[in-house]
Amino acid sequence: MDIYTDILVIGTGVSGLYSALNLREDLKITMISKGKIDQCNTALAQGGISVARGTKDIDLFVNDTLKAGSYKNDINAVKILAEESMENIDDLCKMDFDFDSDNDELSYTREGAHSINRIVHYKDKTGEKLEEILLKQIPSKKNITIFENFTMLDILEKDNVCAGAVCIKDGIQFNIHAKITIMAAGGIGGLFRNSTNQKILTADGVAIALKNNIKVKNLGYIQFHPTAFFNSNEHERKFLISESVRGEGGKLINCNGNRFVDELLPRDVVTKYIYEEERSTHTSNVYLDVTFMEEEFLKSRFPTIYKKCLENGINISKEFIPVSPAQHYFMGGIEVDTFGRTSMKNIFAFGECSCTGVHGANRLASNSLLEALVFSKRGAKKINNDIFKIPMIDVNTPLLDYDKKYYEELNNKIFIDSLVKVRGDIKDELVNC
């Protein structure tokens, strides 16, 4: 079956939805989701969204981001991130995103490697609220159509120009022809034994880029979050204990009850200390202590974490939370410029599947949602200006010879083979490797 559209958006997380909402309303936009529409990492993000608190904070925000990224960031991208942060928070407020507030002013919290409190939030489920707010805008946009449970298997391409994508649903092949394709396909956590990501996210966008000789960047830059709720079931997605818990004063302690690290160091540093502590004490986890906080505060500030831990037999107001690192975020991805343009014509990439270089070797806490907002909006504006110069390309569509599972396994192998070449040290962390 063939579908024709102006813009194809692959992914319905923050970068996919926000880019679609910033595109012109006279464009026909088709969005596809690999699973259910909200089955994305956006909905799992707890902590918040970083924002430069006025012009005086821009340089400090830039420096914090560079330092966390081991100065391997693209400095131009970092400056754009900081300078355009507040306008995107303002846009969300206009959509009635009711961020937590103090005396009618935005409430700012602090997380690891931030010099000041600059993270806006909604309880401990900022991403879930963001996904909800963006999805609420869609029904009023008559030019946007969303298809769920569509698996992208490859792009349509002619002479190094993208012309859409080949997808499958319920065994039926769909060839979606588009003037512009936006890859917003999310992260890589589904390929790891222990990850905080949705299991459905398996590096599809990056694998297809590799398959089509679209440039990728920094494949070895993978972030492990220091504090995922510890359990021994590797088939279960790990529940994140947000960094904002440490930002509010939570202490990391070992099996002997001793604090062993500054909790607000960059994520990669805290993760390293936890692994060292686990090895030296011959244990599988350490603990996060918030028992000195008022129970009512914990219930109101961290309702999701409080409830989830209680479901697992831990009352966090009285007991330590068992935590251990888990794969959390991919700083590498499809190489893009600051408008999301890739090395192939007519295909853009936003969000976690892209690599603007803004994060360097290690992402600063709460910069992921901000990156998705800033660069997907910039890319959408660029597309709005250029699309009427772009023709629909007539391309022969391939007939799929095998079933969905074959192509999914092939794409997984393409990505894993490329990853292991640069990060052989994490081979044992991968599923079926």
Secondary structure, DSSP 8 states (H G I E B T S, - for coil): -EEEEEEEEE--SHHHHHHHHTS-TTS-EEEE-SSSTT-SSGGG--S-EE---SHHHHHHHHHHHHHHTTT-S-HHHHHHHHHTHHHHHHHHHHTT----EETTEE--B--TT-SS--EE-STT-HHHHHHHHHHHHGGG-TTEEEESS-EEEEEEEETTEEEEEEEEETTEEEEEEEEEEEE----SGGGBSSBSS-TT---HHHHHHHHTT--EE-TT-EEEEEEEE--S-TTS---B--HHHHHTT-EEE-TTS-B-S-TTS-HHHHHHHHHHHHHHHT-S-EEEE-TTS-HHHHHHHSHHHHHHHHHTT--TTTS-EEEEEEEEEE--EEE--TT-B-SSBTEEE-GGGEE-STTTTS--TT-HHHHHHHHHHHHHHHHHHHGGG------------S-HHHHHHHHHHHHHHHHHHH-GGGGGGBTT-
